[in-house]
């Protein structure tokens, strides 16, 4: 890990919330945040390689402008134990930097908290799908540098999908038990809605909105986002995706650019 700091811990405090939220979301088909109720199928493997570049600006009390940039790269491996049950493991790596004017304030990189999720598709009929998704985030990241919460956290998401060609809609409602060592809120709630539309063969447009409880106890403003993207099936086993996410409230990053590739093995 490389670290440069001239201002004590300002970077971890400023950006930890972004990655707390990122670690707890349902990890849908990238670039969507909202998950769908589908499963990989018995014996199915899926490997996702994803990246996100986030940019944020904040005017401080002294009138100076602080700019923060973050890069989050992750590998997510999903395996279908049965036709209805998937297990997913997500391993992220992050780069963080902050500048005040032309002066660097902080810079760091390292492994973040590892996530394990189990998705159980409990119903599928007539275009409707329902699933439950419990998960745990393990404290594998460096807490002092802002790459993790220092304690295991737990979550449970309810997922519903409605498909009616050429449309598909997905709704996620989730609860997160945010155990941490930073005196942040321990009970967080998540709600998000996504839609997909088949433009032409193998190409879909997607949109996504969502909101989640702000873990910072000193703020009553909750992070909210809007996202637009494209998903393209290069072949039966390889898919590409890209998107742009906009912060609708101050705690969310101003703008994030997302891209990824998925292999179905």
C-alpha positions as CSV (number, residue, x, y, z in Angstrom):
1,X,0.0,0.0,0.0
2,X,1.2,3.5,-0.8
3,X,0.1,6.4,1.3
4,X,0.7,10.1,1.1
5,X,-0.9,12.4,3.7
6,X,-0.5,16.0,4.7
7,X,-3.8,16.2,6.6
8,X,-4.6,13.7,9.3
9,X,-7.1,11.1,8.1
10,X,-9.2,13.6,6.0
11,X,-9.4,11.2,3.1
12,X,-10.7,8.1,4.9
13,X,-13.3,10.1,6.8
14,X,-14.4,11.8,3.6
15,X,-14.7,8.8,1.4
16,X,-15.4,5.8,3.7
17,X,-19.2,6.4,3.3
18,X,-19.0,5.8,-0.5
19,X,-17.4,2.4,0.0
20,X,-19.6,1.4,2.9
21,X,-22.6,1.9,0.6
22,X,-20.9,0.2,-2.3
23,X,-20.1,-2.9,-0.2
24,X,-23.6,-3.3,1.0
25,X,-25.5,-3.0,-2.3
26,X,-27.0,-6.1,-4.0
27,X,-24.3,-6.3,-6.7
28,X,-26.6,-6.7,-9.8
29,X,-25.7,-7.2,-13.4
30,X,-23.1,-4.4,-13.8
31,X,-23.5,-1.4,-14.2
32,X,-26.8,-1.6,-12.3
33,X,-26.9,-1.3,-8.5
34,X,-30.3,-3.0,-8.3
35,X,-30.1,-6.8,-8.5
36,X,-32.5,-9.0,-10.4
37,X,-34.3,-12.1,-9.1
38,X,-32.6,-14.5,-11.6
39,X,-30.0,-17.2,-10.8
40,X,-27.0,-18.7,-12.5
41,X,-28.5,-22.2,-12.7
42,X,-27.2,-25.4,-11.2
43,X,-23.4,-25.7,-11.8
44,X,-23.3,-22.3,-13.5
45,X,-20.2,-20.1,-13.0
46,X,-20.1,-16.4,-13.7
47,X,-17.0,-14.1,-13.4
48,X,-17.4,-10.3,-13.4
49,X,-14.6,-7.8,-13.7
50,X,-15.8,-4.3,-12.9
51,X,-14.4,-0.9,-12.4
52,X,-15.8,2.4,-11.1
53,X,-14.2,5.9,-11.2
54,X,-15.9,8.4,-8.9
55,X,-15.3,12.2,-8.8
56,X,-16.6,14.5,-6.1
57,X,-16.1,18.2,-5.1
58,X,-16.8,19.8,-1.8
59,X,-16.6,23.4,-0.6
60,X,-15.1,23.5,2.8
61,X,-15.9,25.9,5.7
62,X,-12.8,28.0,4.8
63,X,-14.0,28.5,1.2
64,X,-11.4,26.1,-0.3
65,X,-12.5,23.5,-2.8
66,X,-11.6,19.8,-2.1
67,X,-11.6,17.4,-4.9
68,X,-11.8,13.6,-4.3
69,X,-11.3,10.8,-6.8
70,X,-11.7,7.1,-6.1
71,X,-11.3,4.0,-8.2
72,X,-12.9,0.7,-7.2
73,X,-12.0,-2.4,-9.1
74,X,-13.6,-5.8,-8.2
75,X,-13.7,-9.4,-9.1
76,X,-17.1,-11.2,-8.4
77,X,-17.4,-14.9,-8.8
78,X,-20.9,-16.5,-8.7
79,X,-21.7,-20.2,-8.6
80,X,-25.1,-21.9,-8.9
81,X,-25.5,-24.6,-6.2
82,X,-28.9,-25.4,-7.4
83,X,-31.3,-24.0,-10.0
84,X,-32.6,-21.6,-7.3
85,X,-29.5,-20.8,-5.1
86,X,-26.4,-18.9,-6.0
87,X,-23.3,-18.0,-3.9
88,X,-21.3,-14.9,-4.8
89,X,-17.9,-13.8,-3.6
90,X,-16.8,-10.2,-4.3
91,X,-13.2,-9.0,-3.8
92,X,-12.6,-5.3,-4.2
93,X,-9.4,-3.2,-4.5
94,X,-9.5,0.6,-4.2
95,X,-7.4,3.7,-4.9
96,X,-8.3,7.0,-3.1
97,X,-7.0,10.5,-3.6
98,X,-7.8,14.0,-2.4
99,X,-6.6,17.5,-3.4
100,X,-7.3,20.9,-2.0
101,X,-6.7,23.3,-4.9
102,X,-3.4,22.1,-6.4
103,X,-2.2,20.6,-3.2
104,X,-2.4,16.9,-2.5
105,X,-4.1,16.1,0.8
106,X,-4.1,12.3,0.8
107,X,-3.5,9.3,-1.4
108,X,-3.9,5.6,-0.6
109,X,-4.7,2.2,-2.1
110,X,-5.5,-1.2,-0.8
111,X,-7.8,-4.2,-0.5
112,X,-11.3,-3.4,0.9
113,X,-13.8,-5.6,2.7
114,X,-14.7,-9.0,1.1
115,X,-18.4,-9.7,0.5
116,X,-20.2,-13.0,0.5
117,X,-23.8,-13.2,-0.7
118,X,-26.4,-16.1,-1.0
119,X,-29.3,-15.5,-3.4
120,X,-32.3,-17.8,-3.2
121,X,-34.9,-17.5,-6.0
122,X,-38.1,-18.4,-4.2
123,X,-40.7,-17.8,-6.9
124,X,-40.8,-17.5,-10.7
125,X,-44.0,-17.5,-12.8
126,X,-45.7,-15.4,-15.5
127,X,-42.7,-13.1,-15.8
128,X,-42.5,-12.4,-12.1
129,X,-39.5,-13.4,-10.0
130,X,-38.9,-13.1,-6.2
131,X,-35.7,-13.7,-4.3
132,X,-34.1,-13.3,-0.9
133,X,-30.4,-12.3,-0.7
134,X,-28.7,-12.5,2.7
135,X,-25.0,-11.5,2.8
136,X,-22.0,-10.7,5.0
137,X,-19.1,-8.2,4.6
138,X,-15.9,-9.4,6.2
139,X,-13.4,-6.9,7.7
140,X,-10.5,-7.6,5.4
141,X,-9.8,-4.0,4.5
142,X,-7.5,-1.6,6.4
143,X,-9.9,0.2,8.8
144,X,-7.4,3.0,9.6
145,X,-7.0,4.0,6.0
146,X,-10.7,4.0,5.2
147,X,-10.9,0.7,3.3
148,X,-13.2,-1.0,5.8
149,X,-15.4,-0.7,8.8
150,X,-13.3,-2.9,11.1
151,X,-16.1,-5.3,11.9
152,X,-18.3,-7.8,10.0
153,X,-21.6,-6.4,8.7
154,X,-24.7,-8.3,7.8
155,X,-27.6,-7.6,5.3
156,X,-30.8,-9.0,3.9
157,X,-32.3,-7.9,0.6
158,X,-35.7,-8.6,-0.9
159,X,-35.6,-8.7,-4.7
160,X,-38.5,-8.7,-7.2
161,X,-38.3,-8.8,-11.0
162,X,-41.1,-8.3,-13.6
163,X,-40.3,-9.1,-17.2
164,X,-42.5,-8.2,-20.2
165,X,-40.6,-8.0,-23.4
166,X,-38.9,-5.8,-24.3
167,X,-38.9,-4.5,-20.7
168,X,-37.7,-5.8,-17.4
169,X,-38.1,-4.1,-14.0
170,X,-36.3,-4.8,-10.7
171,X,-37.0,-3.6,-7.2
172,X,-34.7,-4.0,-4.2
173,X,-35.5,-3.4,-0.5
174,X,-32.8,-4.1,2.0
175,X,-31.7,-3.9,5.6
176,X,-28.0,-3.7,6.6
177,X,-26.7,-4.3,10.1
178,X,-23.7,-1.9,9.9
179,X,-21.5,-3.0,12.8
180,X,-18.5,-0.7,12.9
181,X,-15.8,0.9,15.1
182,X,-16.5,4.5,13.9
183,X,-19.7,5.2,15.8
184,X,-21.6,5.3,12.5
185,X,-25.3,4.3,12.3
186,X,-25.7,0.5,12.7
187,X,-29.2,0.2,11.1
188,X,-29.3,1.1,7.4
189,X,-32.0,0.8,4.9
190,X,-31.8,0.6,1.1
191,X,-34.4,1.0,-1.7
192,X,-33.7,1.0,-5.4
193,X,-35.5,0.5,-8.7
194,X,-34.1,-0.4,-12.1
195,X,-35.5,-0.8,-15.6
196,X,-34.0,-2.5,-18.8
197,X,-35.1,-2.1,-22.4
198,X,-34.0,-4.3,-25.3
199,X,-32.9,-1.8,-28.0
200,X,-31.8,-4.3,-30.6
201,X,-30.5,-7.9,-30.5
202,X,-27.9,-8.3,-27.8
203,X,-28.1,-4.6,-26.7
204,X,-30.0,-3.3,-23.7
205,X,-30.4,0.2,-22.2
206,X,-30.8,0.4,-18.5
207,X,-31.7,3.0,-15.9
208,X,-31.5,2.9,-12.1
209,X,-32.4,5.1,-9.1
210,X,-31.9,4.5,-5.4
211,X,-31.4,5.8,-1.9
212,X,-29.8,4.4,1.3
213,X,-29.5,5.5,4.9
214,X,-26.4,7.7,5.5
215,X,-24.1,5.8,7.9
216,X,-22.8,9.1,9.3
217,X,-24.7,10.0,12.4
218,X,-24.0,13.7,12.0
219,X,-26.0,13.9,8.7
220,X,-29.7,13.5,8.0
221,X,-29.1,13.7,4.2
222,X,-29.1,10.2,2.7
223,X,-27.1,9.2,-0.4
224,X,-29.3,9.0,-3.5
225,X,-28.3,8.3,-7.1
226,X,-29.5,8.0,-10.7
227,X,-27.7,5.8,-13.2
228,X,-27.9,5.2,-17.0
229,X,-26.1,2.5,-18.9
230,X,-25.8,0.0,-21.7
231,X,-25.3,-3.8,-21.6
232,X,-24.1,-5.7,-24.7
233,X,-23.8,-9.5,-25.2
234,X,-20.7,-10.0,-27.3
235,X,-21.4,-13.7,-27.4
236,X,-23.4,-16.3,-25.4
237,X,-20.6,-16.3,-22.7
238,X,-19.2,-12.7,-22.8
239,X,-21.0,-9.5,-22.0
240,X,-19.8,-5.9,-21.9
241,X,-21.3,-3.0,-20.0
242,X,-20.8,0.7,-19.2
243,X,-22.7,3.4,-17.3
244,X,-22.7,6.8,-15.7
245,X,-24.0,7.4,-12.1
246,X,-25.0,10.8,-10.8
247,X,-25.3,11.8,-7.2
248,X,-28.7,13.3,-6.4
249,X,-27.7,14.4,-2.9
250,X,-24.5,15.7,-1.4
251,X,-23.3,12.5,0.3
252,X,-23.2,10.6,-3.0
253,X,-20.3,11.2,-5.3
254,X,-21.0,13.9,-7.9
255,X,-20.4,11.6,-10.9
256,X,-19.1,8.0,-11.4
257,X,-18.1,6.2,-14.5
258,X,-18.6,2.4,-14.6
259,X,-17.5,-0.4,-16.9
260,X,-17.2,-4.1,-16.8
261,X,-17.0,-7.5,-18.5
262,X,-18.8,-10.7,-17.6
263,X,-17.8,-14.2,-18.4
264,X,-20.3,-17.1,-18.1
265,X,-18.3,-20.2,-17.6
